[in-house]
Amino acid sequence: MPTISSAGVGSGLDVEGIISSLMAVERKPITQIQTQQTGLRSDISAYGRVQGALSALQSATQSLKTGSAFAAAKAKSSDETTLTASAASGAPSGTVSVEVSQLARAHQLTKSGFASSAAVVGTGTLTLEIGIYSGTTFTADPQKSAKSITIDSSNNTLAGIRDAINNAQAGISAVVVNGSSGAQLFLTANDQGTKNAIRIQQSGGDGGLAAISFDNGATAGGLTEKTSPLDALLKVNGVDVTSSSNTVTGAVDGLTLNLLKTNSGAPVTVGVAPDTSATQTNVGTFVKAYNDLNKILRDLTSYDPATKKAGELNGDPTVRSIQSQLRSSFSGVAGNGGFGSLSEIGLNFGSDGSLTLNAGKLADALANPTKSVSRVFATTNNVDGLASLIDKRVTTMLGTDGLVTGKVEGLNQRVTALDKRTTALETRMTSIEARYRAQFTLLDTTISSMNATSSYLKQQLASLSGG
């Protein structure tokens, strides 16, 4: 009996087509699962967009949820060629009169008479100190420890001594100026004021370092004083103020004065006022983030009756809960700041759930001393404002066991479970297909055998008939 080498050859049946049709029916459960998974993955992707928009909204609340965010202040000088001013957050509003009689100055020492920066000076030890002179008595600053540097044959030139002083980081900067009459060394205190005077003492070595020593001018042949250290002297509202720096802090709470020149007899007025520009920007950023989230949620839950197309999360109760919780955050917070409604600070809801911001109304509300926009947004006296409420609710939604996180985890678990079902069904499909092939191979063989027998009988009958 002939061996069947290809299914259907013996019988003439389209075995491959029959098996394919049968397997298509058998695989319908897998196709249905794959359709389910496609929908679930679409939902997961949609929730990824929701999570991103919620995070952006939460970030926008950070600059509004504390009272300090609304305490920015600005300072303005009437003559910025004499002094400029800046105000710290919370600085009280008001004006002060400032008259500068003396600018602060750094101590500077010098020594000339060197042929060049390569000139050999000498060896030994230099001790560098910062402190204050009272007559010829020097008192070192205990907060700025003395630094000793060793000068030997490797660095005993004027340039080598300059570099050693700079590397010591003793609060002194050294520079060599090469002029037409030779090289000159300059040592300048890094900080201004009488408390930052320089003293340099030399010891040991070959004695050449005496040219680099200074003790209030008492060292013969050493460094000389080019500029003495001075404190800034000024009057603020007629009150004498002394500052070791031309950047004056502490004279007026929260106000920094940057002195540029003297103005004796011509006082400068410095005004401090609230700076609401940053707050207006931050509120605008918050409104945009809220509207971005609102649009995403609306798009995901939409339904177009004309096209009969629904958003990925249409009818999803989790999305409705997110919308409800966030919208409820706006209830009652206007009263925290003494306002009758949020429209008084320029916030209004549109018919589509989006927010609009009237910048003019917000500016007027921020300038109203009888009411507080800060309390509307920030936590004050343990009462949460709008930004604080939304921040807390989004934190809960995105937390480990939160509304959104839990939803996404549930969707992922369903996808994983369907993956396992698919794997099991694929194994079953392999077995079913093998069974079908065995059955049709047997059928093919049987029909082939019957066809062979039929042909043989026909031949025998024909032979007998012919005889």
KAWORA-V975279 format. One record per residue. N is the residue number from 1. RES is the residue in three letters. PSI is psi as a letter, one per 40 degrees, with the letter a starting at -180 (NA if undefined). OMEGA is omega as a letter, one per 20 degrees, with the letter a starting at -180 (none if undefined). Layout:
BEGIN
<<N;RES;PSI;OMEGA> <N;RES;PSI;OMEGA>>
END
This chain:
BEGIN
<<1;MET;h;a> <2;PRO;i;r> <3;THR;h;r> <4;ILE;h;a> <5;SER;e;r> <6;SER;h;a> <7;ALA;h;r> <8;GLY;e;a> <9;VAL;d;a> <10;GLY;d;a> <11;SER;e;a> <12;GLY;e;r> <13;LEU;i;r> <14;ASP;g;a> <15;VAL;d;a> <16;GLU;d;r> <17;GLY;d;r> <18;ILE;d;a> <19;ILE;d;r> <20;SER;d;r> <21;SER;d;r> <22;LEU;d;a> <23;MET;d;r> <24;ALA;d;r> <25;VAL;d;a> <26;GLU;d;a> <27;ARG;e;a> <28;LYS;d;r> <29;PRO;d;r> <30;ILE;d;r> <31;THR;d;r> <32;GLN;d;r> <33;ILE;d;a> <34;GLN;d;r> <35;THR;d;r> <36;GLN;d;a> <37;GLN;d;r> <38;THR;d;r> <39;GLY;d;r> <40;LEU;d;r> <41;ARG;d;r> <42;SER;d;r> <43;ASP;d;r> <44;ILE;d;r> <45;SER;d;r> <46;ALA;d;r> <47;TYR;d;r> <48;GLY;d;r> <49;ARG;d;r> <50;VAL;d;r> <51;GLN;d;r> <52;GLY;d;a> <53;ALA;d;r> <54;LEU;d;r> <55;SER;d;r> <56;ALA;d;r> <57;LEU;d;r> <58;GLN;d;r> <59;SER;d;a> <60;ALA;d;r> <61;THR;e;a> <62;GLN;d;a> <63;SER;e;a> <64;LEU;e;a> <65;LYS;e;r> <66;THR;i;a> <67;GLY;d;a> <68;SER;d;r> <69;ALA;e;a> <70;PHE;e;a> <71;ALA;e;a> <72;ALA;i;a> <73;ALA;i;r> <74;LYS;i;a> <75;ALA;i;a> <76;LYS;h;r> <77;SER;i;r> <78;SER;e;r> <79;ASP;g;a> <80;GLU;e;r> <81;THR;d;r> <82;THR;d;r> <83;LEU;i;r> <84;THR;i;a> <85;ALA;i;r> <86;SER;i;a> <87;ALA;h;r> <88;ALA;i;r> <89;SER;h;r> <90;GLY;e;r> <91;ALA;h;a> <92;PRO;i;r> <93;SER;i;r> <94;GLY;a;r> <95;THR;i;r> <96;VAL;i;r> <97;SER;h;a> <98;VAL;h;r> <99;GLU;h;a> <100;VAL;h;r> <101;SER;e;a> <102;GLN;h;r> <103;LEU;i;r> <104;ALA;i;a> <105;ARG;i;r> <106;ALA;i;r> <107;HIS;h;r> <108;GLN;h;r> <109;LEU;i;a> <110;THR;i;r> <111;LYS;h;r> <112;SER;a;r> <113;GLY;e;r> <114;PHE;i;a> <115;ALA;d;r> <116;SER;i;r> <117;SER;e;r> <118;ALA;e;a> <119;ALA;h;r> <120;VAL;h;a> <121;VAL;d;a> <122;GLY;a;a> <123;THR;i;r> <124;GLY;a;a> <125;THR;h;r> <126;LEU;h;r> <127;THR;h;a> <128;LEU;h;a> <129;GLU;i;r> <130;ILE;h;a> <131;GLY;a;a> <132;ILE;i;r> <133;TYR;h;r> <134;SER;g;a> <135;GLY;b;r> <136;THR;e;a> <137;THR;h;a> <138;PHE;h;r> <139;THR;h;a> <140;ALA;i;r> <141;ASP;h;a> <142;PRO;e;r> <143;GLN;e;a> <144;LYS;g;a> <145;SER;i;r> <146;ALA;i;r> <147;LYS;h;r> <148;SER;h;r> <149;ILE;i;a> <150;THR;h;r> <151;ILE;h;r> <152;ASP;a;a> <153;SER;e;a> <154;SER;e;a> <155;ASN;f;a> <156;ASN;e;r> <157;THR;i;r> <158;LEU;d;r> <159;ALA;d;r> <160;GLY;d;r> <161;ILE;d;r> <162;ARG;d;a> <163;ASP;d;r> <164;ALA;d;r> <165;ILE;d;r> <166;ASN;d;a> <167;ASN;d;a> <168;ALA;d;a> <169;GLN;f;a> <170;ALA;e;a> <171;GLY;e;a> <172;ILE;h;r> <173;SER;h;a> <174;ALA;h;r> <175;VAL;i;r> <176;VAL;h;r> <177;VAL;h;r> <178;ASN;h;a> <179;GLY;a;a> <180;SER;d;a> <181;SER;e;r> <182;GLY;a;a> <183;ALA;i;r> <184;GLN;h;a> <185;LEU;h;r> <186;PHE;h;r> <187;LEU;h;a> <188;THR;h;r> <189;ALA;h;a> <190;ASN;d;a> <191;ASP;i;a> <192;GLN;i;r> <193;GLY;i;a> <194;THR;d;r> <195;LYS;e;a> <196;ASN;f;r> <197;ALA;i;a> <198;ILE;h;r> <199;ARG;h;r> <200;ILE;h;r> <201;GLN;i;r> <202;GLN;i;r> <203;SER;i;r> <204;GLY;a;r> <205;GLY;a;a> <206;ASP;e;r> <207;GLY;e;a> <208;GLY;d;a> <209;LEU;e;r> <210;ALA;d;r> <211;ALA;e;a> <212;ILE;e;a> <213;SER;i;r> <214;PHE;h;r> <215;ASP;g;a> <216;ASN;f;r> <217;GLY;e;a> <218;ALA;e;a> <219;THR;h;a> <220;ALA;h;r> <221;GLY;e;a> <222;GLY;a;r> <223;LEU;i;r> <224;THR;i;a> <225;GLU;h;r> <226;LYS;d;r> <227;THR;h;r> <228;SER;i;r> <229;PRO;h;r> <230;LEU;i;r> <231;ASP;i;r> <232;ALA;h;r> <233;LEU;h;a> <234;LEU;i;r> <235;LYS;h;r> <236;VAL;h;a> <237;ASN;f;r> <238;GLY;e;a> <239;VAL;h;a> <240;ASP;h;r> <241;VAL;h;r> <242;THR;h;a> <243;SER;h;r> <244;SER;e;a> <245;SER;i;r> <246;ASN;e;r> <247;THR;h;a> <248;VAL;h;r> <249;THR;i;r> <250;GLY;e;r> <251;ALA;d;r> <252;VAL;h;a> <253;ASP;h;r> <254;GLY;e;a> <255;LEU;h;r> <256;THR;h;r> <257;LEU;h;r> <258;ASN;h;a> <259;LEU;h;a> <260;LEU;d;r> <261;LYS;i;r> <262;THR;i;a> <263;ASN;f;a> <264;SER;h;r> <265;GLY;e;r> <266;ALA;g;a> <267;PRO;i;r> <268;VAL;h;r> <269;THR;h;r> <270;VAL;h;r> <271;GLY;i;r> <272;VAL;h;a> <273;ALA;i;r> <274;PRO;i;r> <275;ASP;h;a> <276;THR;e;a> <277;SER;d;a> <278;ALA;d;r> <279;THR;d;r> <280;GLN;d;r> <281;THR;d;a> <282;ASN;d;r> <283;VAL;d;r> <284;GLY;d;r> <285;THR;d;r> <286;PHE;d;a> <287;VAL;d;r> <288;LYS;d;a> <289;ALA;d;r> <290;TYR;d;a> <291;ASN;d;r> <292;ASP;d;r> <293;LEU;d;a> <294;ASN;d;r> <295;LYS;d;r> <296;ILE;d;a> <297;LEU;d;r> <298;ARG;d;r> <299;ASP;d;a> <300;LEU;d;a> <301;THR;e;a> <302;SER;i;r> <303;TYR;h;a> <304;ASP;h;a> <305;PRO;d;a> <306;ALA;d;a> <307;THR;e;a> <308;LYS;f;r> <309;LYS;h;a> <310;ALA;i;r> <311;GLY;i;a> <312;GLU;d;a> <313;LEU;f;r> <314;ASN;h;r> <315;GLY;e;a> <316;ASP;h;a> <317;PRO;d;r> <318;THR;d;r> <319;VAL;d;r> <320;ARG;d;r> <321;SER;d;r> <322;ILE;d;a> <323;GLN;d;a> <324;SER;d;a> <325;GLN;d;a> <326;LEU;d;a> <327;ARG;d;a> <328;SER;d;r> <329;SER;d;a> <330;PHE;e;a> <331;SER;h;r> <332;GLY;e;a> <333;VAL;d;r> <334;ALA;d;r> <335;GLY;d;r> <336;ASN;d;a> <337;GLY;e;r> <338;GLY;e;r> <339;PHE;i;r> <340;GLY;d;r> <341;SER;i;r> <342;LEU;d;r> <343;SER;d;r> <344;GLU;e;r> <345;ILE;e;r> <346;GLY;e;a> <347;LEU;h;r> <348;ASN;i;r> <349;PHE;h;r> <350;GLY;i;a> <351;SER;d;r> <352;ASP;e;r> <353;GLY;e;a> <354;SER;i;r> <355;LEU;i;r> <356;THR;i;a> <357;LEU;h;r> <358;ASN;h;a> <359;ALA;d;r> <360;GLY;d;r> <361;LYS;d;r> <362;LEU;d;r> <363;ALA;d;r> <364;ASP;d;a> <365;ALA;d;r> <366;LEU;d;a> <367;ALA;e;a> <368;ASN;h;a> <369;PRO;e;a> <370;THR;e;a> <371;LYS;i;a> <372;SER;h;r> <373;VAL;d;r> <374;SER;d;a> <375;ARG;d;r> <376;VAL;d;a> <377;PHE;d;a> <378;ALA;i;r> <379;THR;h;a> <380;THR;h;a> <381;ASN;f;r> <382;ASN;e;r> <383;VAL;h;a> <384;ASP;h;r> <385;GLY;a;a> <386;LEU;d;a> <387;ALA;d;r> <388;SER;d;a> <389;LEU;d;a> <390;ILE;d;r> <391;ASP;d;a> <392;LYS;d;a> <393;ARG;d;r> <394;VAL;d;r> <395;THR;d;r> <396;THR;d;a> <397;MET;d;a> <398;LEU;e;r> <399;GLY;i;a> <400;THR;d;r> <401;ASP;f;a> <402;GLY;i;a> <403;LEU;d;a> <404;VAL;d;a> <405;THR;d;r> <406;GLY;d;r> <407;LYS;d;a> <408;VAL;d;r> <409;GLU;d;r> <410;GLY;d;r> <411;LEU;d;r> <412;ASN;d;r> <413;GLN;d;r> <414;ARG;d;r> <415;VAL;d;r> <416;THR;d;r> <417;ALA;d;r> <418;LEU;d;r> <419;ASP;d;r> <420;LYS;d;r> <421;ARG;d;r> <422;THR;d;r> <423;THR;d;r> <424;ALA;d;a> <425;LEU;d;r> <426;GLU;d;r> <427;THR;d;r> <428;ARG;d;r> <429;MET;d;r> <430;THR;d;r> <431;SER;d;a> <432;ILE;d;r> <433;GLU;d;r> <434;ALA;d;r> <435;ARG;d;r> <436;TYR;d;a> <437;ARG;d;r> <438;ALA;d;a> <439;GLN;d;a> <440;PHE;d;r> <441;THR;d;r> <442;LEU;d;r> <443;LEU;d;a> <444;ASP;d;a> <445;THR;d;a> <446;THR;d;a> <447;ILE;d;r> <448;SER;d;r> <449;SER;d;r> <450;MET;d;r> <451;ASN;d;r> <452;ALA;d;r> <453;THR;d;r> <454;SER;d;r> <455;SER;d;a> <456;TYR;d;a> <457;LEU;d;r> <458;LYS;d;r> <459;GLN;d;a> <460;GLN;d;r> <461;LEU;d;r> <462;ALA;d;r> <463;SER;d;a> <464;LEU;d;a> <465;SER;d;a> <466;GLY;d;a> <467;GLY;NA;none>>
END
